Amino acid sequence: MGLQLAELPLDARLGAALLAAGPLGCAGDVATVAAMLCVQGVWFAGGGDRRALEAAKARCATSHSARVRGGDLQEQTKALQVCMSV
């Protein structure tokens, strides 16, 4: 498992959870949670223009993106907890 873990571009704990999830049948859920935890910030205010940054965020905001940020993450986390407690 150590060699497989070393090949993953993840924090060791997330990588171990992902590798353990495969045989349990919940690798997709764990991969989703790991991906969400690995992303820091995707927004950058070039030149410090805060108004342009907020306008870009507003253009990208949809009801779907809010659901992905909130509800789906909660559902994925619950699925992960159930999967890992087996």
C-alpha positions as CSV (number, residue, x, y, z in Angstrom):
1,M,0.0,0.0,0.0
2,G,2.9,2.4,0.7
3,L,4.1,2.4,-2.9
4,Q,0.5,3.0,-4.2
5,L,0.2,5.8,-1.6
6,A,3.4,7.4,-2.7
7,E,2.2,7.6,-6.3
8,L,-0.9,9.6,-5.4
9,P,-0.7,13.4,-5.5
10,L,-2.6,13.7,-2.3
11,D,-2.1,14.2,1.4
12,A,-1.2,10.8,2.9
13,R,-4.4,10.6,4.9
14,L,-6.6,11.4,1.9
15,G,-4.6,8.9,-0.2
16,A,-5.0,6.2,2.4
17,A,-8.7,6.8,2.6
18,L,-9.0,6.6,-1.1
19,L,-7.0,3.4,-1.3
20,A,-9.1,1.9,1.5
21,A,-12.3,2.9,-0.2
22,G,-11.8,0.9,-3.3
23,P,-12.5,-2.6,-1.8
24,L,-15.4,-1.1,0.2
25,G,-17.1,0.1,-3.0
26,C,-17.1,3.8,-2.2
27,A,-14.0,5.1,-4.0
28,G,-16.1,7.6,-6.0
29,D,-17.5,9.2,-2.8
30,V,-14.1,9.3,-1.2
31,A,-12.6,10.8,-4.4
32,T,-15.2,13.5,-4.5
33,V,-14.6,14.5,-0.9
34,A,-10.8,14.3,-1.3
35,A,-11.0,16.6,-4.4
36,M,-13.2,19.1,-2.5
37,L,-10.7,19.1,0.4
38,C,-7.7,19.6,-1.9
39,V,-8.9,22.7,-3.7
40,Q,-7.9,25.9,-1.9
41,G,-9.2,28.9,-3.7
42,V,-10.1,29.2,-7.4
43,W,-10.7,32.9,-7.4
44,F,-7.9,35.5,-7.9
45,A,-8.3,39.2,-8.1
46,G,-5.7,40.2,-10.8
47,G,-4.3,43.5,-10.0
48,G,-6.3,43.7,-6.8
49,D,-9.6,44.6,-8.6
50,R,-12.0,43.4,-6.0
51,R,-15.1,44.6,-7.9
52,A,-14.1,42.6,-11.0
53,L,-13.5,39.5,-8.9
54,E,-17.0,39.8,-7.3
55,A,-18.6,40.4,-10.8
56,A,-16.9,37.2,-12.1
57,K,-18.1,35.2,-9.1
58,A,-21.7,36.6,-9.7
59,R,-21.6,35.5,-13.3
60,C,-20.6,31.9,-12.2
61,A,-23.1,31.7,-9.4
62,T,-26.0,29.4,-10.1
63,S,-28.4,27.4,-8.0
64,H,-26.4,24.3,-9.1
65,S,-23.1,25.7,-7.8
66,A,-24.6,26.5,-4.5
67,R,-26.0,23.0,-4.2
68,V,-22.6,21.5,-5.1
69,R,-20.9,23.7,-2.4
70,G,-23.4,22.8,0.3
71,G,-25.8,19.9,-0.1
72,D,-23.7,17.6,-2.2
73,L,-20.7,17.9,0.1
74,Q,-22.8,17.0,3.1
75,E,-24.2,14.0,1.2
76,Q,-20.8,12.9,0.1
77,T,-19.4,13.3,3.6
78,K,-22.3,11.2,5.1
79,A,-21.7,8.5,2.5
80,L,-18.0,8.6,3.3
81,Q,-18.7,8.2,7.0
82,V,-21.0,5.3,6.4
83,C,-18.6,3.7,4.0
84,M,-15.6,4.0,6.3
85,S,-17.5,2.7,9.4
86,V,-18.2,-0.7,7.7
